[in-house]
């Protein structure tokens, strides 16, 4: 049973990691489409899937329940692709502070809800219903607010994508290799930012605080990826040279942080 569970998780990891092999403009829609599959990761996720499928089978029968679950999954993936496309197109908003991040998430969530409604003609709502838009607007606004409040990375991070996978705890487990690839691609930006702040830190206390905050955030990100790679049994893992690079980066950040601590 455990072997089957791990095999399914390994297949899901490969699906998530495939994002790095497709053209950049298609990555956000792809990520949105496969987002729903993250619910199947881990034992609790599989229990949720089995319980949902069991409820559908109980309500409409075995074959109709199975077909309905497949249909709902495809609808959710299509709506997720639409939301991912909206999220990708609105990436300039990530540079506008917390309000820009909130607005980006709100519009993406609204697109997801609209996509679900349009693709579910027998659902409880229709986009032509006057009540749909205020309800979807409230859910989108609150959901986006939750994403902003639970995002501990701050609005002024170096990556315009704001390391989107870290904004969801399920997908944090799902894609440590993809997160590491994203961080490696932005490493030069971190180094340029760190060098600039180090020059400013000798003259202004604000730059010293910004440098320490940036290094602490970077350390947190690297350690999260390191723990995720180590603890997920089904994850194929990093090649030895990349794992060595990750460990070396963690050690380097630790050395850079040492002179910034008050007690040093």
N, C-alpha and C positions, 0 to 999 in steps of 0.2 A: 504493500500500500504506500509506504514511504517512497519507494523507488518510483512509482507512478506519479506521485505528487511532485517529486523533484524533476521528473522528465517533463511534466507539463510546465513547471516553472522555467526550466531551461528553454523550452520552446518560446515562452513569453519573453524571456530576456533577449532571445535572438530577434524577435519581432521588434522590441523596443530599440535594440542596438542598430537595427537596419536603417534608422533615421540618418546616421552619419554617412551613409552610402548614397543618399539621394540628393538631387540638387537643392541648394539652399532655399529657393522660393517655395519648394514643396514640403519643407520640413515641418513648418507650423501646422499646415493641414494634416499631415501624416501623424504628427504628435497628438493633435486633437482627436483624430479618428481612433487611435489605439489606446487613448486614455482610459476608456471604459474597461479595457482588458486587464488593467491593473487591479481591478476588484477580485480577480481570480487568483492573485498571488497569496501564498501562505495558506495555512490550515484554516484560519478564520474566514478568509476570502472564499475558499472552496465550500465551507459550510454554508455561507451566505448564498452561493450559487445553487447548491443542492436544495436549500430551503426554498428559494425562489422558484426553481424548476418544479419542485414537489407541489408547491401551492398552485402553479399553473396547471399541472397534471390533474390535481384534485378538482380544480374548478371547471376545466374544459375537456378533460380526457387526455390520455397519454400522447397520441399523435398530434392532436391540435395543440396541446401544451408544449410539446417539443418544437413544433413549427412556430408557435407564437414566440417562444423564447429566442429562437434564431432570428425571427423577424424583428423583435424588439432590439436585439443586439446590433443588427445591421442598421436599424434606424438610429440608434444611439451613436454608432460609429460615423454615419453620414452627417448627423447633426454636429458631432464633435469635429469633423473635418471642416464644416462651415465655421464653427466657432474658432478653430485654429487658424483658419484663413483670415478671419477678422482680427484676431490677436496679432498675427504676423504683419498685416498691413498697417496696424496702429502702433508699430514699434517706436516711432518717434515720440509718442506720448510718455514712454518710460523715462525720458530725459526731463520731463516737466514736474518732477517731484512726486510726492504722494498723491496729489490730485490727479496727475496724469496717469499714474499707475492704477488708481481707483477707476478712472474713466475707461481705461483700456480693458480692465477686467469686467466692468459693468456692461460695456457694449458686447464683449465676447460672450458673457453669460446670457445676455438678452438674445444674441444670435443663436446660441445653443437651444434656448427654450423655444424660440420661434421655429427653428429647424425641426425640433421634436414635434411641435404642434402641426406643422405643415405636412410632415411625413406620417402622422398618425391621424388619418381622417376619422377614425372611430373613437378617438380619445375624448376626454371630457371637455376640451376647449377647442376653439377655432380662432385663427388670427383675426377673423372678421367679427368675433364677439367683442363688444365694448369692454367687457370685464377682463379680457385677456391682457391687454396692454398695461393697465395699472398693476395687476397681480405680477406679471412678468417684470415690470419695472421695479417693484418693491423687492422681489427676490434677487434681481440682478444687482440692485444697489446694496442690499445687505450682504449678498455673497461677495461682491467686490470689496466691501468694507472689511469683511472677515479676512480676505486675502491680504489686504494692506496691513491690518493690525497684527496678523500672525507672521508677517514677513519681517524677520529680525535683521535683514541685510541692509536696511536703510535705502533711501531714494537716490543717493549720489554714488552708486557703485560704478565700477569701470565698465562692466559689460552692459551694453544696451538691452540685452535680453534678460538681464537680472537673474541669470541662472535659473530659468523657469522651472526646471525639474525639482529644485529645492523648495519650491513653494507648495509642494504637495507631498505629504509624508509617505503615501503609498508609492508614488513614483520615485521617491528617494531610494526606496529599497529596490525598485525595478531597474534603475539605469545607472549604477555607479560607473560603469565603463564609459557611457555617453557623457556623464558629468565630467569625468576626468579628461575626455577628449575636448570638451568645451573649455575647460580651464587651461589646458595646454595651449590651445589656440589663442588664448588671451594672455598668456604669460608675459609677453613682451609689453603689454599695456600695464600690467602690474609693476613690472620692473621700471618702466618709464615714470609711472606715477610715484613709486617709492623713491626713486632717485631725486625727482623734483621736490618731494616733500622733505627729504633729508637735507637738501640745500636750504630750504626755507626754515626748517626746524631750528637751525642755529640762530635765526634772527627773530622768529615769532613763535610765541607759545601755542598759538592756534594751529600752526602747521605741525608742531610736535604732537599735539593731541590728535590731529587728523591722521598723522602717520601711524600712531599707536592703534587707533581705531581700525584703520585699513588692515594692518598686520594681524590684529586680533580676529577680524572677520575672515581674512584669508586663512589663518590657522584653523579656525572653526570649520571652514569649508573643506580643507584638505583632510582634516581628521575625520570628518563625516564620511568622506569618500573612502578613506582607508578602512574605517570600521565596516562600512557597507560591503566593500569587497571581501573582507575577511569573514563576515558573519553569514553571508548568503551562500548556502551550500550549492545551490543550483547555478549560481552565477559562474560563467566560465573563468572569470578571474582576469587579472592583467598579466601580460607577458613579463618575464623576469626583469627585462631592462626598463620597462615602464614602471613596474613596481619599485625598482631602485630609484628611478627619477622622482616618484612620488615621495618616497621616504627622505630622499635628499632635499626636496623642496620643504618638507615639514621641518627638518633639522635646520635648514637655512633660515626659515622664518623665525624659529625659536631663538636662534642666535641674534637675529636682527631685533627681536623684541627685548632681549636681555638688558641692553643699556637704557631702554625706555621705561623700565619699571622704577617706581619711586625709591625703592629700597636700594637700588644699585648705585 
